[in-house]
Amino acid sequence: ASLLKAPLAMGVFKRYESKTITPNQKLALTDAEKDPRFGSLWKQKSGTKLTVDQTLQQLLIYSDNTVQELLLKLLTGAVIDDVFDALDIPKTRDTTNHPTVTAKNYSSILRCLYLACYLTKEHSNTLLTILTQTMFTDKLPAGVPGNIPVAHKIGVAESSSSSIYTDCGIIYYPKRPYVLCVMIESDEKTATKTISEISKIVYDFVNSQ
C-alpha cells in the first residue's frame, strides 16, 4: 500500500547520490500515470511538468498515487526491492505481486532513516523532515501533544473482503525518540480511532519513564 512510498523515496534519494538523476530534473505527466485514489495531481492536464524534488513532496506529504507512477516510470530497476535487500527485509508479495511488509519490517525502514544506514545523513534527515509535514494527522500524531514532531507514513491496503489501515512513524519525544508502527484490519473510522488511542498509550508510557 502507500507505506511503500517511503522506500520508493529512499530509492530516489539514492539515485541523487549516484548522480543518476537530479532534483531539478523535469517529469511530464501523461494520462497513463493518472490515479485518482490518493492525491490530486491526476486532475492536472497531461503535459504538466514537475521537478523530481516536487514529486517527492507530493509523494510523501499527500501520498499521491499519480506521482508514484511518475517516479516508477523514471527509475530503472527494482527500486523498492533494492531498499529491502539493503535492510535485509524479506521480499514477500501478495496475490497481485505487490511487495508486502510487516509492522516489524517497516520499523526497520524508519530506523534506517533515523540512523542514516542507507542514505547520507543529509538525505535521511531531509526525507524524515518531509514526513513530519504530511497532511494525515488523525492517527499516530493524534495520540501525542502537538509540539512533538512525528515523521510518519500512512497506508491503506484494500481487497474485496477487507481493508487494512496503517500508520508507521518516528515520534520525536525529547531525547528519547521511538518508532511505532500499527496495522489494523477494520473499517476506517475504527482503525483511525484505535491507532490514535494506541499512540497515546505508548506516548504516556514513554512520558512516564
Sequence and secondary structure as in RCSB ss.txt:
>XXXX:A:sequence
ASLLKAPLAMGVFKRYESKTITPNQKLALTDAEKDPRFGSLWKQKSGTKLTVDQTLQQLLIYSDNTVQELLLKLL
TGAVIDDVFDALDIPKTRDTTNHPTVTAKNYSSILRCLYLACYLTKEHSNTLLTILTQTMFTDKLPAGVPGNIPV
AHKIGVAESSSSSIYTDCGIIYYPKRPYVLCVMIESDEKTATKTISEISKIVYDFVNSQ
>XXXX:A:secstr
 GGGHHHHHHHHHHHHHTTSS TT EEE  GGG  TTSSSGGGS TT EEEHHHHHHHHHHS  HHHHHHHHHHS
 S HHHHHHHHTT   EE TTS EE  HHHHHHHHHHHHHTSSS HHHHHHHHHHHTT S  SSGGGGS TTS E
EEEEEEEE SS EEEEEEEEE  TT  EEEEEEEES HHHHHHHHHHHHHHHHHHHHH 
